[in-house]
Amino acid sequence: MIRSIGNAAPRRALQLAAVALTVLTSLAGTAGSSLASSGTARSSPILVGEMRANRLAVIDPASGAVVGTLPAGVEHGVGHDPVGETTSPDGRQIYIADEEGSDVSVVDAAGGTVVATVHVGGGPTSVAFSPDGRQAYVTERAGIGVIDVATRRLVATIGDSSVPTTVEFRPDGLKAYALSRVGGSVAVIDTATDTITGTVTGLDVPSAMAVTRDSRQLFVANAGRRSVSIVDTATGTVTRTIGMNGAMPVGLVLAPDGSALYIASEVRKGLTEFNLRTQTVHILGLGGAVGPQQIQVSSDGRTAFLFEGTSILVFDTRTRSVTATIPLGLAANSITLSPNGRLIYAIRQLPGQQNVIAISTVTNAVTSTLQVSGKPVQLAFSGDSAHAFTVNATYRPPQPFETVSAIDTATGAVTDLPAAVGIVEGVAISPDGGKAYVADRLGSAVAVVDLRSGAVTRVIQVGSVPQGILASPDGRRVYVTNRDHKSVTVIDTATDAVAATVPSLCNSPGAMALSADGSTLYVGNSSTSWCIMRIDTATDTATMLSGSEGPTTGLVVGPHGTTLYAVYQSRIRIAGNGTGATEAVTRLVARNTTTHNVEWTRTVSTGGAQGGIAVSPDGRHLYIAQSATNSVWVFDVRTRRVTARIAVGAQPRAIAITHNGRQLYVTDFGSHSVSVIDTATGAVTETIQVGNDPDAVTLPGQLTGS
C-alpha cells in the first residue's frame, strides 16, 4: 500500500491537514498513559524529519497515514531558499515561496512572525493573490498550487507542464494568466474551476504581464522579440504589437488611474509610455548610463520612480519629464515603493556595505542606510507601510541559507528574525509524547516543538553542526552531538536550556546510544579519527573505549543492557592484485558494557555507505539500514549471520523499531518516503510518502540515535 499527501491528491491532502492538530492533540494527550500501561508506543505519533523541507511529517501508527506536518527548523517556519514574496491585498500577510523546500510561509505583517507553512509542489517561485484576497496562486514546476487564504491550505493543483513563473489576475477575478518563459506562452485559467481553458500564442520569450483595470486587455512583454503584445482577454488572441525600437522590455506597470502603461526596458535607455485612451506610444528619453531596470508608480499615478542602478529618476507622468535624480552612491539591485508612497527602499548587495537604502519621496533624498543580516535579495512592505521585510541570502558552510529581517519604517530599527535554515539532522521525542526536539545542522541549534499545539516553543543554541539527538529514558535530558565542535550538548527538558557541554570528543561525533537506565551515553564517530566515547551522564565526563574500529554509522545497546552494538566501516587491502588497492567493508562489533571489551566482530558486507541500526526487544535480531543496497539487513545475534535482506526504498538511512518489536520504520532518503516493515514476515507492508529527503525517524523512548 502506498500513502501520499502529494499533489496527485490535493483534496485528500487538505482533509489530512485539517485534522492534523486534532490528531496530534489526541495522540499526545494519551501517549503517557499508553506507554505506562502497555509498554508500547502505539498511540504516540511517529515523527519523520525531512532533511531539507524544514519540517516534520507526523505519522499515525494505527493507520499508517501522514496526518500533518510541523515546523522543524530554527525559526518560525520560513523555508531556507525563498525566491518570491508577495503581500496580500489587505496588507496583513506576506506569502514567501521557498523554492528548495517546496513550501510557502505565511508571515503576519504586523508581528513579523510566520503563522503557517503550506506545503505545495516542487520548486515554488512566485505567489499571486486573487483580487478579493481569498486565493493565492503559487507557480511551481508541475503547475500552479491554489491556496485557500482563510484556511491556509492547499486546495487544488492546476497542472501546467510549461513550468509557469508568474501569475497575473484580472481585476474582475474571473480569469488568471500564467506566464511561462520556458514554453514561451501564457496559459488562461478559469478561476471558478481552477482549470486551464486556453493558451495565448504568438509570443517570444515573455517576461512580464499587466492587465487593464476593465479586464479587457492583457499586456505581455516579449524579451525575445523586443516588443509588447496586446491581448484581447475575451478571445485570448494578440490584437496588436508595440515595437520597442530594439529595447528589451523587462517591466510593465499600469498607472493607478488606468490611463497609461509604462514599459521599463534594458539594453537601451529610456521609458516607453503607452496611452490607453489614445492608443498611442511615446518613447521618453531619460538619460543615464544604464537603462531603467525597474519602475514604481505612485498611487495617484502622477509620479514614476525609475531605478537605473546607481540612481533613481523621479518622473512626472503629466509633463513627461524628469523632475529629480536621487543618487544612491553605489550600485543597487532593486527598489520598492511603500504603499503610502512616502518611502522607497533600495536593496544593495555589495559585501561590507550597508545593504538597504531608505529614501524619502517627500524630499527625494536618501535618509539612512540600514544593515540587515546577509545580502538582501527581496523586500516587501506591510499594508500599512509600518514595516518592511527583507529576505537575506547568507552563507554558512556547507551551503547558503536565508534569514528574514523586519524594518520599522518610522525608526529605521532592524530586527533579524530567527534564521530559516531547516537542515534536519535528527528528532527526539519526550517519553510522554508531548514535545519533540529537532536538531538543525545549519542553525547549530535545537528547536523545541509542542506536539499538542504544533508550535515551536523555543530555540536552543548548541555546538556547531549538530549530527545526532536523542532523549534519556526518563525524559529529563536530551543529548546532541556537535560535529565541528567535537562535543555533546546536554539539554535540561524541564527548562529547555543547556545544562552541560561535554567537550574534547573525537573528530565528528555523530551516532549515539543510551543504556536502558540512562547512566551511560555512547558516542560514535563519523570521520576518520576512529573512536567510541563513553560518557557518564551523572558527571558528564567522557572516556575513550580502547580499540580502533572505524567511522561509526550506528550504535545501539541491547535490551538486557549487557552489550553495545556498533556498525562501522573500514578499508581492507584487496589480496592478490599486487596494486595495494583497498575496498570498504562494513562490520558489526559487539562490546561488553561492563568491561567494554570487544566480544566479537563480524563482516556484514563489502563496499557502500550504511545507515542506522535497531535491535529487537528480545535482543535476538539487529536491523541494519543498508544505503548502498536499498535494503534492510536482518542479523541473527545467536548465529551471528545475516538471515534476510528486505528491499525498501532508495538510500535507507534512519531506522526505528516499535516497543513491541512488530514494526520497523525506515526512512528512504532517496525516495522521499518511509517504509514500514512487518518484522514477523519480513515484508514491507506500507510505503508512506512524506516529503523531501527524510533523514530521521523516532518514537517515544527510543534509546538510539539512528
C-alpha positions in Angstrom: 0.0 0.0 0.0 1.3 3.5 -0.9 0.1 6.5 1.0 0.8 10.1 -0.2 -0.2 13.6 0.5 1.5 14.9 -2.6 0.0 16.9 -5.5 -1.6 13.9 -7.1 -4.3 14.1 -4.4 -4.6 17.7 -3.2 -8.1 17.3 -1.9 -7.1 14.3 0.3 -4.1 16.4 1.5 -6.4 19.1 2.6 -8.5 16.7 4.6 -5.5 15.2 6.3 -4.0 18.6 7.1 -7.4 19.8 8.5 -7.4 17.1 11.2 -3.6 17.2 11.9 -3.8 19.2 15.1 -6.8 17.3 16.4 -5.0 14.0 15.8 -1.9 15.4 17.5 -3.8 16.5 20.5 -5.4 13.1 20.8 -2.1 11.2 20.3 0.0 13.4 22.6 -2.7 13.5 25.2 -2.9 9.8 25.6 0.8 8.9 25.0 1.8 8.9 28.6 -0.9 6.5 29.9 -0.5 4.3 26.9 3.2 3.9 27.4 2.8 3.2 31.1 0.1 0.6 30.7 1.1 -1.3 27.6 4.8 -0.7 27.2 4.3 0.2 23.5 4.3 3.5 21.6 1.3 2.5 19.5 -0.8 5.6 20.4 2.1 8.1 20.1 2.9 9.9 16.9 5.8 8.9 14.8 7.9 11.8 13.6 9.9 11.8 10.4 12.5 14.6 9.9 12.5 15.9 6.3 16.1 17.0 5.9 15.7 19.9 3.5 12.0 20.6 3.8 12.3 22.3 7.2 9.5 20.3 8.9 8.5 17.1 10.5 6.0 14.7 8.9 3.6 13.2 11.5 2.5 9.6 11.0 -0.3 8.0 12.8 1.0 4.4 13.5 -2.5 3.0 13.8 -3.5 3.9 10.2 0.0 4.5 8.7 -1.2 7.8 7.3 0.6 11.1 7.3 -1.8 13.2 9.3 0.0 16.5 9.3 3.3 18.4 9.4 5.0 20.5 12.0 7.6 23.3 11.7 11.1 21.9 12.4 13.9 24.4 11.8 15.5 27.1 13.9 12.9 29.7 13.1 9.1 30.0 12.9 8.5 28.2 9.7 10.2 30.1 6.9 11.9 27.9 4.3 15.6 28.2 3.6 15.5 29.1 -0.1 12.8 31.8 -0.5 12.7 33.2 -4.0 9.4 35.2 -4.1 7.4 37.1 -1.6 4.0 38.9 -2.1 1.8 41.0 0.3 -1.9 40.1 0.5 -4.4 42.6 -0.8 -5.4 43.6 2.8 -1.7 44.1 3.7 -1.9 41.8 6.7 0.0 38.8 5.4 3.2 38.2 3.4 3.5 34.9 1.5 7.1 33.7 0.9 7.8 30.9 -1.6 10.6 28.5 -0.7 11.9 27.0 -3.9 14.0 24.3 -2.4 11.8 23.4 0.5 8.6 23.2 -1.7 6.7 25.4 0.8 5.0 28.7 1.2 5.5 30.5 4.5 2.7 32.9 5.7 4.1 35.9 7.6 2.0 38.1 9.9 3.0 41.5 8.6 2.1 43.2 11.9 4.1 40.9 14.1 6.7 39.7 11.7 6.2 36.0 12.7 5.4 33.1 10.5 1.9 31.8 11.3 1.6 28.9 8.9 3.6 26.9 6.4 1.8 25.4 3.4 3.4 22.5 1.5 2.9 22.9 -2.2 4.6 21.3 -5.2 8.3 21.2 -6.1 10.1 24.5 -6.8 7.6 27.3 -6.0 8.9 30.6 -7.4 6.1 33.2 -7.1 2.8 34.0 -5.4 -0.1 36.0 -6.7 -3.4 36.8 -4.8 -6.8 36.9 -6.3 -8.4 40.5 -6.3 -10.7 39.5 -3.4 -7.8 38.1 -1.4 -9.4 34.7 -1.0 -7.0 32.6 -3.0 -3.2 32.6 -3.7 -1.8 31.0 -6.8 1.7 29.6 -6.4 3.8 28.8 -9.5 5.8 25.6 -9.3 7.5 23.1 -11.6 4.4 20.9 -12.0 1.9 23.8 -12.5 0.1 26.2 -10.1 -0.8 25.4 -6.5 -4.0 27.0 -5.2 -4.0 28.1 -1.5 -7.2 29.0 0.4 -6.1 32.1 2.2 -8.7 31.7 5.0 -7.7 28.2 6.0 -4.1 28.4 4.7 -4.4 25.1 3.0 -3.6 23.8 -0.5 -6.9 23.1 -2.1 -6.0 22.3 -5.7 -3.2 22.0 -8.2 -3.5 23.3 -11.7 -1.4 21.1 -14.0 0.9 23.0 -16.4 3.8 21.2 -18.0 5.3 24.5 -19.4 6.7 25.4 -15.9 4.9 28.8 -15.2 6.9 31.5 -13.5 4.4 34.4 -13.0 0.7 34.7 -12.5 -1.4 37.8 -13.1 -5.1 38.0 -12.1 -7.7 40.0 -14.0 -9.2 42.8 -11.7 -12.6 41.2 -12.1 -11.1 37.9 -10.7 -12.8 35.7 -13.4 -9.5 34.7 -15.0 -5.8 34.5 -14.3 -2.8 34.3 -16.6 0.2 32.1 -16.1 3.4 33.2 -17.9 5.9 30.6 -18.9 9.3 31.6 -20.2 10.2 28.0 -21.0 7.2 27.4 -23.1 7.0 30.9 -24.5 3.3 31.2 -23.8 0.6 32.4 -21.4 -2.0 30.0 -20.1 -5.5 31.2 -19.5 -7.0 30.0 -16.2 -10.7 29.9 -15.2 -10.6 30.8 -11.5 -14.0 29.3 -10.8 -12.9 25.8 -11.7 -9.1 26.2 -11.3 -8.6 24.8 -14.8 -6.6 25.9 -17.9 -9.1 26.9 -20.6 -6.8 28.3 -23.3 -3.3 29.5 -24.3 -2.1 32.8 -25.7 0.3 32.1 -28.6 2.4 34.3 -30.8 4.7 35.4 -28.0 8.5 35.4 -27.9 10.3 34.9 -24.5 7.5 36.6 -22.4 9.0 38.3 -19.4 6.2 40.4 -17.7 2.4 40.9 -17.8 -0.2 43.5 -16.8 -4.0 43.6 -17.1 -6.1 46.7 -17.6 -8.5 47.9 -14.9 -11.5 46.9 -17.1 -10.0 43.4 -17.5 -10.4 43.7 -21.3 -6.7 43.8 -22.3 -3.6 41.8 -21.3 -0.2 43.2 -22.0 2.8 40.8 -22.4 6.4 42.0 -22.7 8.4 39.9 -25.2 12.1 40.0 -24.3 13.0 37.9 -27.3 11.2 40.0 -30.0 11.7 43.2 -28.0 8.1 44.2 -28.2 4.9 44.3 -26.1 1.9 42.2 -27.2 -1.7 43.5 -26.6 -4.1 40.5 -26.0 -7.9 40.7 -26.1 -8.9 38.8 -23.0 -12.3 37.9 -24.4 -10.7 35.9 -27.3 -7.2 35.3 -26.0 -5.6 36.5 -29.2 -2.9 39.1 -29.8 -4.5 42.1 -31.5 -1.5 44.5 -31.6 2.2 44.5 -31.1 4.1 47.6 -29.7 7.6 47.8 -31.1 10.4 48.9 -28.6 13.0 50.1 -31.1 15.4 47.5 -30.1 14.9 48.0 -26.3 14.3 44.8 -24.2 11.1 45.2 -22.1 11.6 43.9 -18.5 8.9 45.6 -16.5 5.3 46.6 -17.1 3.4 49.0 -14.8 -0.1 50.4 -15.3 -0.9 53.8 -13.9 -3.4 53.5 -11.0 -6.0 55.5 -12.8 -5.7 53.2 -15.8 -4.7 55.9 -18.2 -1.3 54.6 -19.3 1.0 51.6 -19.4 4.7 52.2 -18.6 7.3 49.9 -20.0 10.8 49.7 -18.5 13.5 48.3 -20.6 17.1 47.2 -20.6 19.8 47.3 -23.4 18.7 50.8 -24.5 18.0 53.6 -22.0 14.6 55.1 -21.9 11.0 54.7 -20.8 8.1 53.9 -23.1 4.5 55.2 -22.3 1.5 53.6 -24.0 -1.6 55.9 -23.6 -4.6 53.6 -23.2 -7.1 56.3 -24.1 -5.5 57.4 -27.4 -3.7 54.0 -28.0 -0.5 56.0 -28.8 3.1 55.3 -28.0 5.5 57.8 -26.5 9.2 57.0 -26.2 10.7 59.0 -23.4 14.4 59.7 -23.3 15.6 59.9 -19.7 19.4 59.9 -19.9 21.6 57.9 -17.6 24.3 55.4 -18.3 22.0 52.3 -17.7 18.5 51.8 -19.0 15.7 51.6 -16.4 15.6 48.2 -14.8 12.6 48.7 -12.6 9.7 51.1 -12.3 7.4 52.0 -9.4 4.4 54.3 -9.8 2.7 56.4 -7.0 -0.8 55.6 -6.0 -2.1 58.8 -7.6 -0.3 58.0 -10.9 1.4 61.3 -11.0 4.9 60.1 -10.3 7.0 57.3 -11.5 10.3 56.2 -9.9 12.8 54.7 -12.3 15.7 52.6 -11.0 18.8 52.9 -13.0 21.4 51.0 -10.9 23.3 53.9 -9.3 20.4 56.4 -9.1 16.6 56.8 -9.1 14.9 59.1 -11.6 11.8 60.9 -10.4 9.4 61.2 -13.4 6.4 63.4 -13.7 3.8 61.4 -15.8 1.8 64.6 -16.7 4.7 66.6 -18.1 6.6 63.5 -19.1 9.8 64.9 -17.7 12.4 64.0 -15.0 12.0 66.3 -12.1 14.7 64.9 -9.8 17.6 62.5 -9.7 18.3 60.7 -6.5 21.9 59.4 -6.3 22.4 56.2 -4.4 26.2 56.4 -4.2 26.8 52.8 -5.1 25.1 50.3 -7.4 21.9 48.8 -6.1 19.8 45.9 -7.3 16.1 46.9 -7.0 13.7 49.4 -5.4 10.4 49.0 -3.6 7.9 51.8 -3.0 5.8 51.8 0.2 2.0 51.5 -0.1 1.6 55.1 1.3 4.1 56.4 -1.3 6.3 58.1 1.3 9.3 55.8 1.3 11.5 53.9 -1.1 13.8 51.1 -0.1 16.7 50.3 -2.4 18.4 46.9 -2.0 22.2 46.8 -2.3 24.2 43.6 -2.2 27.8 44.7 -2.0 30.0 42.9 0.6 30.9 45.1 3.5 28.5 47.9 2.6 25.2 48.9 4.1 22.6 46.8 2.5 19.3 48.7 2.4 19.0 52.4 1.5 16.0 54.4 2.8 14.8 57.3 0.5 12.1 59.9 1.3 9.8 60.6 -1.7 8.9 63.9 0.0 12.4 65.3 -0.1 13.8 63.0 -2.8 16.8 62.3 -0.7 18.5 59.3 1.0 17.6 59.5 4.7 19.5 56.5 6.0 21.3 53.2 5.3 20.4 50.0 7.1 22.3 46.8 7.8 20.5 43.5 7.7 21.9 40.0 8.1 23.5 38.8 4.9 22.7 40.1 1.4 19.1 41.2 0.9 17.5 39.7 -2.2 13.9 40.7 -1.8 11.8 43.2 0.1 8.0 43.6 0.8 6.1 46.2 2.8 3.2 45.6 5.2 -0.1 47.1 4.0 0.1 49.9 6.5 3.7 50.8 5.4 4.8 50.4 9.1 7.2 47.6 8.4 9.3 46.2 5.6 10.6 42.7 5.4 13.8 41.6 3.6 14.8 38.1 2.7 18.6 37.9 3.0 21.0 35.4 1.5 23.7 34.3 3.9 26.4 31.7 3.8 27.4 29.2 6.5 29.2 26.1 5.3 28.3 23.7 3.8 25.7 25.7 1.9 23.8 29.0 1.8 20.6 29.7 3.7 18.3 32.7 4.2 17.2 34.9 7.1 14.4 37.5 7.3 14.8 41.0 8.7 12.0 43.3 9.9 12.5 47.0 9.4 10.5 49.6 11.4 9.9 52.2 8.7 9.3 55.0 11.3 12.5 54.5 13.3 14.7 52.5 10.9 15.2 49.9 13.5 16.2 46.5 12.1 15.2 43.2 13.8 16.7 40.0 12.4 14.1 37.2 12.7 15.4 33.8 13.7 17.3 32.1 10.8 15.3 29.9 8.4 17.7 27.1 7.7 16.0 23.8 8.3 18.5 21.0 7.7 17.1 18.4 10.0 19.7 16.0 11.4 17.6 14.2 14.0 14.5 14.2 16.1 14.0 13.1 19.7 10.6 12.8 21.4 10.0 13.2 25.1 8.7 9.9 26.7 5.3 11.4 27.4 4.9 12.3 23.7 4.4 16.0 24.4 7.5 17.5 22.9 9.8 17.0 20.0 13.4 18.2 19.9 14.7 18.8 16.4 18.4 19.1 15.6 19.1 21.6 12.9 22.6 21.4 11.3 22.9 24.8 9.7 21.4 26.6 12.6 23.6 24.9 15.1 20.6 24.7 17.3 17.7 22.6 18.5 14.0 23.6 18.0 11.5 22.5 20.7 8.1 21.6 19.1 5.0 21.3 21.2 3.2 18.3 19.7 -0.1 19.4 21.2 -0.2 22.8 19.5 2.3 22.2 16.7 4.2 25.4 17.6 8.0 25.9 18.0 8.2 27.0 21.6 11.9 27.5 22.0 15.2 27.5 20.0 18.2 26.3 21.9 21.7 27.1 20.6 24.1 24.1 20.7 27.5 23.4 19.2 28.5 23.8 15.6 26.8 21.4 13.1 24.7 19.0 15.3 24.8 15.5 13.9 22.5 13.4 16.2 20.0 13.8 19.0 18.1 11.5 21.5 16.3 11.7 24.8 17.1 9.9 28.0 14.7 7.2 29.2 13.3 9.3 32.0 12.8 12.3 29.6 14.8 14.7 31.8 17.6 15.2 29.3 18.2 15.4 25.6 21.7 14.8 24.2 23.0 16.4 21.0 26.3 15.6 19.2 28.1 18.6 17.6 30.3 17.5 14.7 32.5 20.6 14.3 32.5 21.5 18.0 33.6 17.9 18.9 31.2 17.9 21.8 27.9 16.8 23.2 25.4 19.3 24.4 23.1 18.3 27.3 19.6 19.9 27.4 17.5 20.0 30.6 14.0 19.3 29.4 12.4 20.9 32.5 13.8 24.3 31.5 14.6 23.6 27.8 18.1 25.1 28.4 21.6 23.8 28.1 22.6 22.1 31.3 26.1 21.0 30.3 28.6 20.6 27.4 30.9 17.6 27.2 34.0 18.7 25.3 37.1 17.2 23.7 35.4 14.3 22.0 36.9 12.6 18.9 36.5 14.3 15.5 33.0 14.4 14.1 30.9 12.8 16.9 27.6 11.6 15.4 25.6 8.4 16.3 24.6 7.9 19.9 23.1 5.2 22.2 22.0 5.2 25.8 22.0 2.4 28.3 18.5 1.4 29.5 18.9 3.1 32.8 20.3 6.2 31.2 23.6 6.1 33.2 25.9 5.8 30.2 25.9 7.5 26.8 27.9 6.1 24.0 29.0 8.4 21.2 30.3 7.2 17.8 32.5 9.0 15.3 31.7 9.6 11.7 35.1 10.7 10.5 38.5 9.2 10.0 39.7 9.6 13.6 38.2 6.3 14.8 36.9 6.0 18.3 33.8 5.4 20.5 33.4 7.6 23.6 31.7 6.6 26.9 30.1 9.4 28.8 29.0 9.1 32.5 25.7 11.0 32.4 25.8 11.7 36.2 29.1 13.6 36.0 29.1 14.5 32.2 32.6 13.2 31.8 33.9 11.2 28.9 36.5 8.4 28.4 37.6 6.7 25.1 36.9 3.0 24.7 40.0 1.0 23.7 40.5 -0.4 20.3 40.2 1.3 16.9 37.3 0.2 14.7 36.2 2.7 12.2 33.8 5.5 11.4 30.6 4.6 13.2 27.3 4.8 11.3 25.1 3.3 14.0 25.0 2.5 17.8 22.5 0.6 19.9 22.5 -1.0 23.4 20.9 -4.4 23.6 17.7 -4.7 25.7 19.4 -6.5 28.5 21.9 -3.7 28.8 25.0 -6.0 28.6 26.0 -5.4 25.0 26.8 -2.4 22.9 26.5 -3.0 19.1 28.2 -0.7 16.7 28.1 -0.6 12.9 31.3 0.8 11.4 33.3 0.9 8.2 36.9 0.3 7.5 39.1 -0.4 4.5 41.0 -3.6 3.8 43.6 -4.4 1.3 42.5 -6.5 -1.7 44.6 -9.6 -1.7 46.4 -10.9 -4.7 46.1 -8.0 -7.1 49.5 -6.6 -6.4 48.3 -3.0 -6.6 47.9 -2.2 -3.0 44.2 -1.3 -3.6 41.7 -1.4 -0.8 38.0 -1.8 -0.6 35.4 -0.6 2.0 33.9 -3.2 4.4 31.1 -2.8 6.8 31.5 -4.6 10.2 29.4 -5.2 13.2 31.1 -5.2 16.6 29.7 -6.3 20.0 31.2 -4.8 23.2 30.6 -5.8 26.8 29.1 -2.8 28.6 30.7 -3.7 31.9 34.3 -4.4 30.8 33.9 -2.6 27.4 36.0 -5.3 25.8 35.2 -6.4 22.2 33.3 -9.7 22.4 33.1 -10.4 18.7 33.3 -8.8 15.3 31.6 -9.8 12.0 31.9 -8.5 8.5 28.4 -7.7 7.2 29.2 -6.6 3.7 31.8 -5.0 1.4 31.5 -1.6 0.0 28.9 1.1 0.2 27.7 3.6 2.8 25.5 2.3 5.6 22.6 3.7 7.7 21.4 3.3 11.2 20.8 0.2 13.4 18.0 -1.1 15.7 17.7 -4.0 18.0 14.6 -6.2 18.6 13.1 -6.1 22.2 14.1 -9.7 22.8 17.7 -8.9 21.7 17.8 -11.7 19.1 17.9 -9.6 16.0 19.7 -6.5 14.8 18.3 -4.5 11.8 20.8 -2.5 9.7 19.8 0.0 7.1 22.0 -0.6 4.0 22.0 2.6 2.0 24.2 1.2 -0.8 21.9 -1.8 -1.5 18.5 -0.1 -0.8 17.6 -2.7 1.8 17.4 -3.6 5.5 19.6 -6.5 6.6 18.4 -8.8 9.4 21.3 -10.0 11.6 20.7 -13.0 13.9 22.7 -12.3 17.1 22.8 -16.0 18.2 24.2 -17.3 14.9 26.0 -14.1 14.1 24.8 -14.2 10.5 22.7 -12.1 8.1 19.5 -14.1 7.7 17.4 -11.8 5.5 17.7 -8.8 3.2 14.5 -6.7 2.9 14.2 -4.4 -0.1 13.0 -0.9 0.8 13.1 2.5 -0.9 16.2 4.3 -2.2 19.0 5.1 0.3 17.5 4.0 3.6 19.1 5.9 6.5 17.3 6.1 9.8 15.6 3.2 11.4 13.3 2.8 14.4 11.5 -0.2 15.9 8.3 -0.1 17.9 8.4 -1.1 21.5 6.6 -4.4 20.9 9.1 -5.2 18.1 6.4 -5.8 15.5 7.2 -3.0 13.1 10.2 -1.2 11.7 10.1 2.3 10.3 12.8 3.1 7.8 13.4 6.5 6.1 14.1 6.2 2.4 16.2 9.3 1.8 16.3 9.0 -2.0 12.6 8.0 -2.4 11.2 10.7 0.0 9.3 8.0 1.8 9.1 5.8 4.9 9.0 2.0 4.6 7.0 0.1 7.2 8.3 -3.5 7.7 6.4 -6.3 9.5 9.2 -8.0 11.5 7.3 -11.3 11.7 7.1 -11.8 7.9 10.0 -9.5 6.8 7.7 -7.8 4.3 7.2 -4.1 3.6 3.5 -3.5 4.4 3.3 0.2 3.6 5.3 2.9 1.8 4.4 6.3 3.2 5.3 9.3 1.1 6.4 12.1 3.4 8.5 14.9 1.8 12.0 15.9 0.8 14.9 13.9 2.0 13.6 12.1 5.1 16.7 11.6 7.3 15.4 10.9 10.8 12.6 8.9 12.4 11.9 8.5 16.1 9.4 7.0 18.6 9.0 8.0 22.3 11.5 6.2 24.5 13.9 5.3 21.6 17.4 4.9 23.0 19.4 5.0 19.8 20.4 7.9 17.7 19.8 6.0 14.4 
